Amino acid sequence: MSGAPPLTLARLNSMNQTGFTTALGFAFELSPWVVERAWDERPFTSIDGLHAAMMAVLDAASTEDKLALIRAHPELAGKAAIARSLTAESTAEQASAGLDRLTPEEFARFHELNAAYNARFGFPFIICVRLNDKASILRAMEARAANDEAAEIAEAILQIGLISKLRLLDAVTA
């Protein structure tokens, strides 16, 4: 986006639904439908208000839509990271927690916990890595494996909310 005008609330509020969705689709991992459905709530007077509208979309979404959003996220330090096929946002976020610099032992532990978590819940473990480090992520993976599915779906959506808020704060100026 170098050379593109900055994303301001005024600019976003003036966009049609397609432009708005294209401009902010990155906020929810490979799931622009969240942004698209929040467009109707314009005008937004703050980034908090913008994000709240998007989270209201998630709150109202079906369990199937929530699961699709959760499943759109990559495993932490998983195959997509190794293959360098993550979104730019996920690549930077995982690197911020040091997940791109794991020892072989740490990588094996992440792989083991990812596999167990996915086998139990049928979706990847989600945490806002920018607010954590390797050790706290591993602790959370171990602790949350004991949750039931409903609790983990709710926690994943909460974490996605944190991730998307940070992404919006990085990209949009009031």
ABEGO torsion letter per residue (X at the ends): XBGBBBBBAAAAAABBAAAAAAAAAAABBGBAAAAAAAAAAOBBABAAAAAAAAAAAAAABBAAAAAAAAAABBBBGBAAAAAGABBAAAAAAAAAAGAAABBAAAAAAAAAAAAAAAAAAGBBBBBBAAABBAAAAAAAAAAAAABBAAAAAAAAAAAAAAAAAAAAAAABBX
